């Protein structure tokens, strides 16, 4: 199997051109190739596939084999890959995902791709759309969650996938590995949730760490950064545009007047290779 290793701010993926490569069992392939000791090592396996409704279809499988609806970081990587590898000459691309249609745009510095800006769509704020338990029409803003004997206050948002954003005073006091799994699987979330702990630095900057559903701690999360900005605005903590500082680097996020969230950041190819998937 030919593959390309990519990352967006340290959130890393094994990218496979599904036009050329054929995998029979995506979940098992993801578990195998994402293993950081016995495989290639990645947060997820991503397939670029043909689409009848968009320029391409993107399928994302977490390192535990579960399928994710959407991922902002890999969206940037896929957009750059299909352009630079000659699969399209478009600089504005439409990708079909389980979360709907996502529209990344390549931003150039001369002839070189400098960054990728992604229209992440409108955040979904009603409980029924996240999804989470409770009145399906209500929002979940700064609600208490009891976890392992402690109370955390979360704001829940869907960016095509579920997020629970928790604002804290001191990020250094958060045991992300210890608490993340309990919030991910909290009874409030029938499809589990991604978990973001966020420290507000000022009106235009936040620090964010993430526990991703199906992957654990990752260096960055584009949908998480988008959900974080929405949660910060809903709680009156920042303006509608902010820099999100993640373990792997920074993302620029804006909640536009059209109600869409736009996320910008780099997309990096690390190396190409051939993996003996069936051996």
VMD Tcl script that draws the C-alpha trace (Angstrom):
set ca {
  {0.00 0.00 0.00}
  {1.42 3.37 -1.06}
  {0.85 6.12 1.51}
  {1.80 9.65 2.45}
  {2.38 10.72 6.06}
  {0.96 14.19 6.73}
  {0.24 16.41 9.70}
  {-1.57 19.60 10.63}
  {0.12 21.16 13.67}
  {1.24 17.71 14.85}
  {-2.17 16.03 14.38}
  {-0.81 13.31 12.09}
  {-2.38 10.98 9.56}
  {-1.61 8.24 7.08}
  {-3.08 9.48 3.81}
  {-4.00 6.97 1.09}
  {-5.06 7.72 -2.49}
  {-8.16 5.54 -2.84}
  {-8.13 6.04 -6.61}
  {-4.99 3.90 -6.73}
  {-5.05 1.77 -3.58}
  {-7.83 -0.60 -2.50}
  {-8.29 -1.55 1.16}
  {-10.87 -4.16 2.08}
  {-11.17 -3.45 5.82}
  {-10.70 0.21 6.73}
  {-11.08 -0.13 10.54}
  {-8.54 -2.93 10.83}
  {-6.18 -1.14 8.46}
  {-6.40 2.00 10.63}
  {-5.59 0.06 13.81}
  {-2.62 -1.58 12.13}
  {-1.02 1.38 10.36}
  {-1.66 3.90 13.16}
  {0.17 1.83 15.79}
  {3.17 3.92 16.81}
  {5.32 0.90 17.71}
  {4.42 -1.74 15.11}
  {2.92 0.36 12.29}
  {3.57 3.69 10.63}
  {2.19 5.68 13.55}
  {-0.61 8.24 13.29}
  {-3.75 9.63 14.87}
  {-5.79 8.34 11.95}
  {-6.01 6.74 8.51}
  {-7.55 8.89 5.77}
  {-8.81 7.76 2.38}
  {-9.21 10.08 -0.62}
  {-12.01 8.60 -2.72}
  {-14.18 9.51 -5.72}
  {-17.42 11.38 -5.07}
  {-20.51 11.88 -7.20}
  {-21.45 15.03 -5.26}
  {-18.14 16.81 -4.62}
  {-14.59 16.99 -5.94}
  {-13.53 14.17 -3.60}
  {-14.83 12.05 -0.74}
  {-12.80 11.92 2.46}
  {-13.14 9.07 4.96}
  {-11.35 9.27 8.31}
  {-10.65 6.34 10.64}
  {-9.27 6.95 14.11}
  {-6.39 4.95 15.54}
  {-8.90 2.69 17.36}
  {-10.66 1.85 14.08}
  {-13.74 4.01 14.66}
  {-14.82 6.31 11.85}
  {-14.83 10.07 12.42}
  {-17.35 12.35 10.74}
  {-14.91 15.18 10.15}
  {-11.42 16.50 10.94}
  {-10.26 20.03 10.26}
  {-6.53 19.34 10.33}
  {-6.61 16.52 7.81}
  {-8.96 18.53 5.59}
  {-6.13 21.00 5.08}
  {-3.70 18.17 4.33}
  {-6.06 16.52 1.84}
  {-6.65 19.82 0.03}
  {-2.94 20.41 -0.39}
  {-2.30 16.79 -1.38}
  {-4.88 16.61 -4.18}
  {-3.63 19.88 -5.65}
  {0.10 19.23 -5.43}
  {-0.22 15.62 -6.62}
  {-2.19 16.60 -9.71}
  {-5.58 15.15 -8.77}
  {-7.14 18.58 -9.32}
  {-6.14 22.02 -10.52}
  {-8.70 23.72 -8.29}
  {-7.54 25.89 -5.41}
  {-11.01 25.91 -3.87}
  {-12.07 22.32 -3.26}
  {-15.24 20.64 -2.05}
  {-14.88 17.48 0.06}
  {-17.70 15.09 0.86}
  {-17.54 13.87 4.48}
  {-19.88 12.17 6.92}
  {-20.45 15.66 8.37}
  {-21.51 17.09 5.00}
  {-19.56 19.14 2.48}
  {-16.39 20.91 3.62}
  {-14.70 23.60 1.52}
  {-10.94 24.16 1.94}
  {-9.14 26.89 0.01}
  {-5.40 26.96 -0.71}
  {-3.66 30.24 0.13}
  {-0.43 30.90 -1.79}
  {2.78 32.81 -1.26}
  {3.89 33.13 -4.86}
  {3.69 29.60 -6.28}
  {3.96 27.90 -2.89}
  {1.01 26.88 -0.73}
  {1.38 28.96 2.44}
  {-1.68 27.87 4.37}
  {-5.12 26.34 3.91}
  {-8.33 28.09 4.97}
  {-11.30 25.84 5.63}
  {-14.96 26.80 5.71}
  {-15.99 24.59 8.62}
  {-19.68 25.41 8.23}
  {-22.11 26.54 10.89}
  {-21.66 25.26 14.45}
  {-24.58 23.19 15.68}
  {-25.60 24.24 19.17}
  {-28.81 22.36 19.99}
  {-28.45 19.27 22.14}
  {-30.24 17.08 19.62}
  {-27.75 18.00 16.89}
  {-24.57 17.53 18.94}
  {-25.88 14.91 19.98}
  {-26.37 14.83 23.74}
  {-29.13 13.97 26.15}
  {-31.72 16.44 27.41}
  {-34.14 18.76 25.63}
  {-33.17 18.43 21.96}
  {-33.91 22.10 21.22}
  {-31.87 23.57 24.09}
  {-28.26 24.67 24.00}
  {-25.73 23.28 26.46}
  {-23.77 26.34 27.59}
  {-21.66 26.14 30.76}
  {-23.52 23.09 32.08}
  {-22.20 20.99 35.00}
  {-20.78 17.53 34.34}
  {-19.97 15.27 37.25}
  {-16.92 13.20 36.41}
  {-14.88 11.03 38.79}
  {-16.18 12.93 41.81}
  {-15.47 16.37 40.34}
  {-17.71 18.96 38.66}
  {-16.66 20.45 35.33}
  {-18.60 23.08 33.41}
  {-18.80 22.36 29.70}
  {-20.19 24.06 26.62}
  {-21.15 21.57 23.91}
  {-20.90 22.21 20.18}
  {-20.99 20.09 17.04}
  {-18.73 20.91 14.11}
  {-20.03 17.83 12.32}
  {-18.64 15.89 15.29}
  {-19.36 16.40 19.01}
  {-17.23 18.57 21.31}
  {-17.35 19.42 24.99}
  {-15.36 22.60 25.71}
  {-14.32 23.22 29.32}
  {-12.77 26.55 30.34}
  {-10.16 26.44 33.12}
  {-8.07 28.99 34.98}
  {-4.80 27.02 34.85}
  {-4.13 24.48 32.10}
  {-1.15 23.16 34.04}
  {-3.44 21.67 36.67}
  {-5.41 19.53 34.18}
  {-4.64 15.80 33.97}
  {-5.86 15.41 30.40}
  {-4.96 11.72 30.13}
  {-6.69 11.00 33.40}
  {-9.95 12.88 32.91}
  {-10.34 12.88 29.10}
  {-11.62 9.29 28.76}
  {-14.29 9.83 31.42}
  {-15.72 12.91 29.72}
  {-15.48 11.26 26.28}
  {-17.73 8.44 27.48}
  {-19.99 10.49 29.77}
  {-23.65 9.46 29.70}
  {-24.56 12.91 28.30}
  {-23.03 11.88 24.96}
  {-24.65 8.90 23.21}
  {-21.99 8.94 20.47}
  {-19.19 9.94 22.86}
  {-17.48 13.33 22.50}
  {-14.21 15.09 21.87}
  {-12.99 17.01 24.91}
  {-11.25 20.40 24.91}
  {-9.76 22.09 27.96}
  {-9.23 25.78 27.29}
  {-7.47 28.61 29.09}
  {-8.44 32.09 27.86}
  {-5.35 34.30 27.60}
  {-7.04 37.46 26.33}
  {-9.86 38.56 24.04}
  {-8.06 37.16 20.98}
  {-5.97 34.23 22.27}
  {-6.65 30.90 23.94}
  {-4.63 27.84 24.87}
  {-6.34 24.54 24.10}
  {-5.53 20.90 24.78}
  {-7.62 18.10 23.36}
  {-8.63 14.55 24.09}
  {-9.99 13.23 20.79}
  {-12.74 10.67 20.65}
  {-11.21 7.44 19.36}
  {-7.63 8.73 19.36}
  {-6.79 10.10 22.82}
  {-4.47 13.07 23.32}
  {-3.49 14.67 20.03}
  {-1.26 17.65 19.23}
  {-4.05 19.62 17.57}
  {-7.69 19.45 16.49}
  {-9.20 21.74 13.86}
  {-12.83 20.98 14.66}
  {-11.95 21.34 18.35}
  {-10.42 24.76 17.78}
  {-13.53 25.77 15.85}
  {-15.81 24.51 18.62}
  {-13.64 26.30 21.18}
  {-14.13 29.67 19.49}
  {-17.89 29.12 19.30}
  {-17.96 28.17 22.99}
  {-15.84 31.19 23.95}
  {-18.20 33.57 22.12}
  {-21.27 31.94 23.66}
  {-19.74 32.42 27.11}
  {-18.62 36.00 26.43}
  {-14.92 35.16 26.84}
  {-13.48 36.32 23.47}
  {-14.36 38.10 20.28}
  {-15.35 36.27 17.12}
  {-11.76 35.88 15.90}
  {-8.94 34.31 17.88}
  {-5.62 32.52 17.74}
  {-5.84 29.08 19.32}
  {-2.52 27.84 20.77}
  {-2.34 24.03 20.65}
  {0.37 21.59 21.65}
  {1.43 21.34 17.98}
  {1.16 25.01 17.01}
  {-1.36 27.74 16.31}
  {-4.61 27.86 14.37}
  {-6.44 31.02 13.34}
  {-10.21 30.75 13.76}
  {-13.00 33.21 12.93}
  {-16.77 32.99 13.39}
  {-17.93 34.98 10.39}
  {-20.99 37.16 10.02}
  {-22.44 34.45 7.75}
  {-22.43 32.21 10.88}
  {-19.78 29.95 9.33}
  {-16.56 29.23 11.18}
  {-13.33 29.60 9.20}
  {-10.15 27.86 10.33}
  {-6.68 28.47 8.88}
  {-3.40 26.68 9.40}
  {-0.55 24.76 7.76}
  {-0.62 21.35 6.10}
  {2.63 19.40 5.94}
  {3.75 16.30 4.04}
  {6.28 14.39 6.13}
  {7.23 11.44 3.91}
  {5.97 8.91 1.35}
  {6.30 5.18 1.62}
  {5.01 1.68 0.97}
  {3.46 -0.33 3.79}
  {2.92 -4.14 3.64}
  {-0.68 -3.96 4.82}
  {-1.49 -7.60 4.10}
  {1.68 -9.14 5.49}
}
mol new
graphics top color blue
foreach p $ca { graphics top sphere $p radius 0.5 }
foreach p [lrange $ca 0 end-1] q [lrange $ca 1 end] { graphics top cylinder $p $q radius 0.2 }
display resetview
